[in-house]
């Protein structure tokens, strides 16, 4: 697999979006199919979504500053929300066009060439979607993952459009074409809702996944032989960044310097795992019996 960075992947996605939009627009122009038109409109959303995702990923990679001490990583969630909104807008345009075509049906022409162009565009989207999904997993990037899922949805949408347009052309029932367009619009609305829901969930400081929390707990428990205890672990994710906070109980007769040294070692171990750990030091039994994981 190509080892591309998030910005490079999104630049590739943006280029592919322009190419596929041109191919699908030409397919609609040649056939007059409202199904192909709906596919071309969604490609316009791909262009806007990839462009905004590129902007937000660039912003998210900026280092922390006085106004944003925890960095700018949550900007990636804005790209997902923006793309979800565009999807809803595209769905409304498709619904309007499809209803108008139901009222005033038109025959479909030059199906072979138009279909070939649409299949080519879909193949491009499929390849880019695979790269984006793998890159999203590799870089823990919601922007890449969201763009990849949207493109993969576009691939399945295009497959449905091709089937619907072919049925309309060969059966003579021209109303099948706008019906497929309506189905595409409803599917797009569903996908847009999922993207918006995930973006909102990300802004709510959701805890890290259970396997990741278990890895953090095991790392902290490795310090038990050093006469320290960790309690009240709390975690959160901010797009590509991961944070954890914990209380470290130490013997009451320890010096501040010694406790600080152990805390630094724990923070460094977690930092090596990609987690930014903050530790609050307190004397043992300050809270009585407590567990490592904080109550939720």
N, C-alpha and C positions, 0 to 999 in steps of 0.2 A: 504493500500500500504506500502511496505517496505520503511522505512525512511533511505535510503542509501545516503552517500555522493558521490560527483562526482568521486573521485578516486575509491571508492568501486564499483560503477556502471560500470566504465570502466574496472576494473579488472574482473568483472563478464562477461562483454561483450567479453573481450579477451579470457577467458576460454571457453565461448560458441562458439567463432569463431574457436578455435582449434577443438572442438568437432564436429561442423557442417562441417568443412573442411574434417575431417577424414571420416565422414559418407557419404558425397557427393563424395569424391574420391573413396570410396569403391563401391558406386552405379555406378560410371562410369566404374570402373574395371570390375564389374559383367556384365554390359549391353553392354559396348563398345559404348554407345551413346555419340555423340559429344555434344548433348544438355546437358546431365548430366555433361560432361566435362566442358562446359562453366559455369555451375553453380558452379562446384568445383573451377574453376579459380577465380570466383568472391568471393568465400569464402576465398581464399588466400588474396584477397584485404581486406576483413573484418579483418583478423588477423593483417595485416600491419597497417590498419587504426586505429584499436582499440589500438594497441601498441603505435603508434605515438601520438594518442589523450591522452593516459594516461601520456606519457612523457610531452606533452605540458600543460596539466592541472596541473601537478605537478609544472612545471615552472611558470605557471600563478598565482599559489597561493603563490608564494614567495613575501615577503613584499617589499615595495619600498626601493630603496637604492640611493646612490649618482648618479649613472649612469642612474637610471630609477626612477626619483622622482614621476612618476605617476603609478608606479607598473609595473607588467609584464603580465597583463591580456590579452593583444592582442596576446599573444602566442597561445591562443586557435584558432585564425583564421588561424594560420599556419597549424594546424592539419587538418582543413577543406580543405585548399589548397593542402596539401600533399595527402589527401585521394582522392580529385578530380583528381589529376595527376595519381595516381595509377589506378583509374577507367578507365581512357583513355588507359593506358598501357594494362590493362586486356582486354579491348574491342578489341584492335588490335590483341592480341593473339587469342581471340575467333574467330575473323573474318578470320584470317589466317587458323586456324584449320577447320573452317566450310567450307571454299572454297576448301581446300584440300579434305575434305570428300565428297563434291559435285562432285569433279572430280573422286574420287575413293570411291564409296559408299560401305558400309559394313552393314551386317544384324545386328539387335539388338537382344540380348539374355537376358534371366533371368530378364524380365521386372518387374515381381511382387516384388521380393526382393529388386531390385534397387530402384523401386518407393517407397517402404515402408521406406527405409533408407532416401530417399530424403524428404519425407513427415515429418518424425521425425525431421530431421535437420531444416526444415522450421518452424515447430511448436516451436522449441527452439528459433529460430531467432525472431519469432513473439512475444514471451513472453519477450525476452530481449529488443526488440524494444519498446514495450509499457513502460517498466521501464525507458529506456533511454529518451524517449520523455517526460514522466512525470517529470523525474529528470531535464531535460533541462529547462522545464518551471519553475519548482520550484526554481532552482539555477541560472536561467538566463544564462545558459551555452551554447554557440554556439557549443562547442565541443561535448557535450552530444546530443544536438539536431541534429547535422549533422550525428553523428554515428547512432542515432536512425532512422533518415529518410533513411539512406543508408540501414540499416537492413530491414526496412519495404519494401523498393524497392526490396530487395533481396527476400522477401517473395512472392511478386507478380511475380517477375521474375521466381522463382521456379515453381509457379503455371502454368505459361505459358509453361515452359519447359516440365512439366509432361504431359500437354495436347498434346504438339507437339510430344513428344516421343511415347505416347500412340497411336496417329493417325498413326505415321510411322510404329509402330509395328503391329497394327491390320489391317491396310489397305494394307500393303505390299509396300507402296511407301516410300522407305528409304530416298528419297531426302527431305522429310518433316522434318527429324531430323536436318540436317544442316541449312535448311531454318529457323527453329525456333531459332537455335543458332545465326544466323545473326540478327534476330529480337531482341534477347536478347542483343547482342553487341550494336545495335543502341540505345536501351533503356538505357543501361548503359552509353553510351556517353552522352545522354541527361541529365541523373542524375548527371554525373560528371560535366557537364557544369553549372548546377544549383548550385552545391556545390561550385565550383570555383567562380562563380559570387557573391554568398553571402559572401564568404571570402574576396574578393576584396572590396565589399561594406562596410564590417565591418572595413577594414583598412582605409577607407575614412572618418572616424569620422562622421558617420551619426547621425542626431539629434535623440533624444529620441522620442518614439511613442507619438502621439497627446494626448491620455488620461493621460500619465505620465506628459507631459508638462502642461496640464490643472491642474493637482494635485499640481505641483510646483507653478503655478501662484496663485491658491487659497490660498496656504500656505503663500506666500509672501504678498498677498493682506490683509491677516489677521492683518498685521502690519500697515495698513493705519491709524488706530486710534492713532498711536504713532507718528504722524506728519512726517512720512518718506514715500518716494515713490521709488518704484523699476522700473527701465527701462532697456531696451536693454538686455533682457534675451536671453542667448545662451546656448544650451545643446549639449552634445555628449555622445555616448556610447562607451565603450572600453571593449567588451565582457561582463563579469559579473559586471564591474564597471560602474557607471553613474556619469557624471560630469555636473555642471551648473555654469554659470558665469553671474553676474548681476551688474548693477550700482545702488547704493543706494543714493538717494538725501535726504539730511537732512537740517534743518534750518541753515542759515549761522552763527547764534550766538551760536550754540551748541559747547560744548567742544569736543575734540577728544575722551576723555574717554567715554563720554555719547554715542557718535555715535558708538564707538567701541563695547560698551556693547550691543546695539541693533543689530549690525551686528553679534555678536557672538550668540545671541539668534536665529536669522534667520538661521544661519549656522547649529546650533544644531537641529532645527526643520527639516531641510532638511536632515541632517545626519541620523535622526531617520527614515526617509523614504528610506534610502539607497542611497542618492544623496550627493556627495561631492560638496558643494557650495563655490565659491570664490566671494567675494564682493569688489567692488571698491566704496569707499565713496567720494562723492562730494557735494558741496553746491547746494541747490535747484535752479532750472531754469538755471543751467549751460549750458544745451543744449536746453533751451526753452521747448516747449511742446513736450513730447515724450511718447511712449506707453511702456508697460511692455515688450512685445515681440519684440525682435530685428528684423529689416527689413532683409529679405533674398533676 
